[in-house]
């Protein structure tokens, strides 16, 4: 009797400020094949090792390699997470679990790695432009924070380049946005793009508009924001009931996001496209499709014509970063 070869597996993780996705994968024909996955609360765990131990209690396995996309800068195989009190180290994970091959990469670099492997049902287009083959690709991902990354074609394959572009200065482009900048500067000093383009950023925009005295806050919305996720309450009210205060907050958010994406497209000459990742874009897709986003994206003076030819896509798959980490882990098998 001929024995079937033992299937080699590898582990991947997407470590965010709110939740951590862990998946066990095996090689597939076109991309890594998911065998088991689980989502854990990041804030309730002491560190990544604690989460991995829970995963292996639920899914016994011996992966040949592991790669983790993490929300924060990765320097020499080590990361101090931006929105969690964790320090994650390749060396410590190797020693803790006895693994030989462990890799940490920025979570947006992991998302970028997944893009060439995403199917049509996993993305949606905001414009009709078609990307150039092997052109640079940019990723902007608002969620708990704001991440940015690039995908550059080198030596017959795409290479992800991580960044901390979410922490560059917020550059207001209208008098109203100057007022928003002043409001935030008075509270925080430095005003980063992430301070505006994140879940909490949407709440800050809402509070700025409310405190301007131009809009009334319904008591029902106030109560809901106190008992549930305030960013979700604002978004759902803006899209569902078209409440002026919430709608204006979301419109400002969308316009600023478009401008930031246009800036990245120019900075990196992303002829391959701009992709919106993170948890927020799929939730506000109707607002992104209305035109305000693309208007701000293209509004770059003499380079408007160039930006009209840059495709803009929204990543609908919430596990894209996990897939990218799996692709990285498979390279080490």
Order of alpha helices (4+ residues) and beta strands (2+ residues): beta-beta-beta-alpha-beta-beta-beta-alpha-beta-alpha-beta-beta-beta-beta-alpha-alpha-alpha-alpha-alpha-beta-alpha-alpha-alpha-alpha-beta-alpha
